[in-house]
């Protein structure tokens, strides 16, 4: 059985600092639960009509507060058969989105072309000997249904640049790849569309929008992960996602009561995810079959696009280091 103990020790800051981070995270979760108790926002915007049919996670008014959820993880990733430690950032924010262009819409955009999305940015920077990898994957989910509308990936290191983009319009979806690898320089692959078709890379947020009860299960067709420099024809394999049991999970941010999920694809060893009990069901831990792992270090809600002046770096210390 795979242990839920962290594979990567927290950054040593002493018992008092760890306790402060744990209290900050628990305080934030309590505040978010209070926000949710007020229910989804009423009126206005594309998500107002048909509230009963909306995904309750995405419809919650928390996402309307003008801030982003920023989560930092003590993480490891396997590259060149070695586990590399780094800090991973997951950023979740609501945006207005152009249905025609599949990009963020500016103010004044034609309202007939708008859809509201939740966006997840996964930011990964890690060192491999002399050179570093820099990667960011963005996933855009229709707020009404949590269906994936777009995925984009940039990956660069000293060997070259790669870019990938998944787009969905109606019942047609395609993955476009541009890489520096011979035979994979440029290609477009048509992909199936359906409620059971998911990209592996959309899981970290999508899983939080499912019913958070043990016994929840989904049979899926899983499109292989695209966070990487290569761009072969994507494999699509049968998979099963199950919410298995509630457990206590230790993390650098404190111990969480969490729901353990298992994603088994094509009979291989499963990915294990843990989502915190209570809205917004934070992803607090993730174990990958190759030994990679994530453990939550801190979480906070921030208008990060306004924190780009000198001194904004203090927010990378988490809630304990940010000004009150």
C-alpha positions in Angstrom: 0.0 0.0 0.0 1.3 3.5 -0.9 1.9 5.6 2.2 0.4 9.0 2.5 3.3 10.4 4.4 5.1 13.2 2.6 7.9 12.0 0.4 9.5 15.5 0.6 10.2 17.0 3.9 8.9 20.5 4.5 11.2 23.5 4.2 12.6 23.8 7.8 11.3 26.9 9.4 10.8 25.6 13.0 7.7 24.4 14.9 6.4 27.9 15.5 6.4 28.7 11.8 4.8 25.5 10.9 2.1 26.0 13.5 1.5 29.5 12.2 1.1 28.2 8.6 -1.3 25.5 9.8 -3.4 28.1 11.7 -3.4 30.4 8.7 -4.6 27.7 6.3 -7.3 26.5 8.7 -8.4 30.1 9.2 -8.6 30.6 5.5 -10.6 27.4 5.0 -13.1 28.5 7.7 -13.5 31.8 6.0 -14.1 30.2 2.7 -16.7 27.9 4.2 -18.5 31.0 5.5 -18.4 32.5 2.1 -19.9 29.3 0.6 -22.7 29.4 3.2 -24.0 32.5 1.4 -24.6 30.5 -1.7 -23.9 31.2 -5.4 -24.0 34.8 -6.5 -27.4 35.9 -7.6 -28.1 37.6 -10.9 -25.9 39.1 -13.6 -23.4 37.5 -16.0 -23.7 34.4 -18.2 -24.0 32.1 -15.2 -27.2 33.7 -13.7 -29.9 31.7 -15.5 -30.5 28.0 -14.8 -28.7 28.0 -11.5 -30.0 24.5 -10.5 -28.2 23.0 -13.5 -24.8 24.6 -12.7 -21.9 22.8 -11.2 -22.1 23.9 -7.6 -18.3 24.0 -7.0 -17.8 26.4 -10.0 -21.0 28.4 -9.3 -20.0 29.3 -5.7 -19.7 33.0 -5.1 -16.2 32.5 -3.7 -14.9 32.8 -7.2 -16.5 36.2 -7.6 -14.4 37.9 -5.0 -12.0 39.5 -7.4 -9.0 37.3 -6.3 -7.3 34.2 -7.3 -6.6 31.1 -5.2 -2.8 30.6 -5.0 -1.5 27.3 -3.7 2.1 26.4 -3.1 3.3 22.8 -2.9 6.5 21.1 -1.8 6.8 18.9 -4.8 9.1 16.4 -6.6 9.1 15.6 -10.3 10.9 12.7 -12.0 13.2 13.8 -14.8 16.1 11.8 -16.3 15.2 9.1 -13.8 15.9 11.3 -10.8 13.3 12.9 -8.4 13.8 16.7 -8.5 12.5 18.8 -5.6 10.9 22.1 -6.4 8.0 24.4 -5.4 4.9 24.0 -7.6 2.2 26.7 -7.8 -1.4 26.1 -8.7 -3.4 29.3 -9.4 -7.2 29.2 -9.8 -9.1 32.3 -11.0 -12.4 33.2 -12.7 -12.3 35.0 -16.0 -14.5 36.1 -18.8 -13.6 34.2 -21.9 -14.2 34.7 -25.7 -15.9 31.7 -27.2 -14.7 32.6 -30.6 -11.0 33.3 -29.8 -10.7 31.0 -26.7 -8.8 33.7 -24.8 -9.5 36.0 -21.8 -12.0 38.7 -22.9 -11.3 42.4 -22.1 -13.9 44.7 -20.6 -16.3 45.9 -23.2 -16.1 42.6 -25.2 -19.2 41.6 -27.1 -21.4 39.9 -24.4 -22.8 37.5 -27.0 -19.3 36.0 -27.3 -18.7 35.6 -23.6 -18.5 32.5 -21.4 -17.3 32.5 -17.8 -14.5 30.1 -17.0 -12.4 28.9 -14.1 -8.7 28.9 -15.1 -6.1 26.7 -13.5 -2.4 27.6 -14.1 0.1 25.0 -13.0 3.6 26.6 -12.7 6.6 24.3 -12.6 10.3 25.4 -12.4 12.9 22.8 -11.4 16.6 22.3 -11.8 18.3 19.4 -13.7 22.0 19.8 -13.2 23.3 22.8 -15.0 20.0 23.8 -16.5 16.4 24.4 -15.4 13.0 23.4 -16.8 10.3 26.1 -17.0 6.8 24.9 -17.7 3.3 26.3 -17.3 0.0 24.6 -18.2 -3.3 26.5 -18.3 -6.6 24.7 -18.3 -9.9 26.6 -18.9 -13.1 25.1 -17.7 -16.6 26.3 -18.6 -18.0 27.5 -15.3 -21.4 26.2 -15.9 -20.4 22.6 -16.4 -16.6 22.3 -15.7 -16.2 20.9 -19.2 -12.7 21.7 -20.5 -12.6 24.3 -23.3 -8.9 24.9 -23.7 -5.5 23.6 -22.5 -2.2 25.3 -23.3 1.4 24.3 -22.4 4.7 26.1 -22.7 7.9 24.2 -21.9 11.4 25.4 -22.3 14.9 24.5 -21.1 18.4 24.7 -22.6 17.5 22.2 -25.3 14.6 24.1 -26.8 11.0 25.3 -26.8 7.7 23.4 -27.0 4.1 24.6 -27.2 0.9 22.6 -27.2 -2.7 23.7 -27.3 -5.9 21.7 -26.9 -9.1 23.5 -28.1 -12.7 22.4 -28.0 -15.5 24.1 -30.0 -18.8 22.3 -29.7 -18.4 18.6 -30.5 -14.9 19.0 -32.1 -11.6 19.0 -30.2 -8.0 18.9 -31.3 -4.5 19.0 -29.9 -2.0 21.1 -31.7 1.7 20.5 -30.9 4.9 22.4 -31.8 8.1 21.0 -30.4 11.9 20.9 -31.1 11.9 17.1 -31.5 12.6 15.4 -34.8 9.4 14.0 -36.2 7.2 16.1 -33.8 7.9 19.6 -35.1 4.3 20.3 -35.9 1.1 18.2 -35.8 -2.6 18.4 -35.1 -4.5 15.4 -33.6 -8.2 15.2 -33.5 -9.6 14.0 -30.1 -13.0 12.6 -29.1 -15.4 14.7 -27.1 -17.7 13.5 -24.4 -18.5 13.7 -20.7 -16.1 10.7 -20.1 -13.1 12.2 -22.1 -10.7 14.1 -19.8 -7.1 15.3 -20.1 -4.9 13.9 -17.4 -3.6 17.5 -16.8 -7.1 18.8 -16.0 -7.5 16.5 -13.0 -6.1 18.8 -10.2 -9.1 21.2 -10.4 -11.7 19.0 -12.2 -11.6 16.4 -9.4 -12.5 19.1 -6.9 -15.8 19.8 -8.8 -17.0 16.2 -8.4 -19.2 15.1 -5.6 -16.9 14.9 -2.6 -18.2 11.7 -1.1 -16.6 8.3 -0.8 -18.0 6.0 -3.4 -18.1 8.6 -6.2 -16.8 6.9 -9.3 -16.3 7.8 -13.0 -15.4 5.6 -16.0 -13.2 7.7 -18.2 -11.2 7.9 -21.4 -8.0 9.7 -20.3 -5.9 11.6 -22.7 -2.2 11.2 -21.7 -0.5 14.0 -19.9 0.9 16.8 -22.0 3.2 18.7 -19.5 6.4 17.9 -21.3 8.5 18.9 -24.2 7.7 16.0 -26.5 4.6 15.9 -28.7 3.7 12.4 -29.9 0.2 11.3 -30.9 -1.6 11.4 -27.6 -2.6 8.1 -26.1 -6.2 7.7 -25.0 -6.7 4.9 -22.4 -9.6 3.7 -20.4 -9.5 4.7 -16.8 -11.5 4.7 -13.6 -11.5 7.5 -11.0 -12.8 6.5 -7.5 -13.2 8.4 -4.3 -12.1 5.7 -1.9 -12.0 6.8 1.8 -11.5 9.7 4.2 -8.1 9.9 5.8 -5.8 12.2 7.7 -3.0 13.6 5.5 0.1 15.3 6.9 1.4 18.3 4.9 3.7 21.2 5.5 0.5 23.3 5.9 -0.8 21.0 8.6 -2.8 17.8 8.9 -6.0 17.6 6.8 -9.0 15.4 6.9 -9.1 14.6 3.2 -10.9 12.4 0.7 -8.5 10.0 -1.1 -9.1 9.6 -4.9 -7.5 6.9 -7.0 -7.1 7.3 -10.8 -6.2 4.0 -12.5 -5.5 4.2 -16.2 -5.1 1.1 -18.4 -4.4 -1.1 -15.4 -1.3 0.8 -14.4 -0.4 1.9 -10.9 -2.8 4.7 -9.9 -2.4 8.4 -9.2 -3.5 9.2 -5.7 -5.1 12.6 -4.9 -6.4 14.0 -1.6 -9.0 16.8 -1.5 -9.6 18.6 1.8 -13.0 18.0 3.5 -15.0 21.2 3.2 -15.3 23.7 0.5 -13.3 24.6 -1.7 -11.9 21.0 -1.4 -8.3 22.0 -1.8 -6.0 19.5 -3.4 -3.7 19.0 -0.4 -1.6 16.0 -1.7 -0.9 14.1 -4.8 1.2 11.0 -5.4 2.1 10.0 -8.9 3.0 6.4 -10.1 6.5 7.4 -11.0 7.3 8.6 -7.4 6.5 12.3 -8.0 4.5 14.0 -5.2 2.9 17.2 -4.1 2.2 18.3 -0.5 0.4 21.6 0.3 2.7 24.2 1.8 0.3 27.2 1.9 -2.8 28.6 0.3 -4.1 32.2 0.1 -6.4 34.3 -2.0 -4.6 37.1 -3.8 -5.1 39.6 -6.7 -1.7 38.5 -7.8 -1.7 40.6 -11.0 -1.6 43.7 -8.8 1.4 42.4 -6.8 4.1 42.9 -9.5 5.9 45.8 -7.8 9.1 45.5 -5.7 8.2 43.9 -2.4 5.5 41.7 -3.8 7.8 38.8 -3.4 6.8 38.6 0.3 3.6 36.9 -0.7 5.7 33.9 -1.8 6.3 33.2 1.9 2.6 32.3 2.3 0.0 33.8 4.6 2.5 33.9 7.5 4.8 36.2 5.6 2.2 38.4 3.9 1.2 41.8 5.4 -2.0 41.8 7.4 
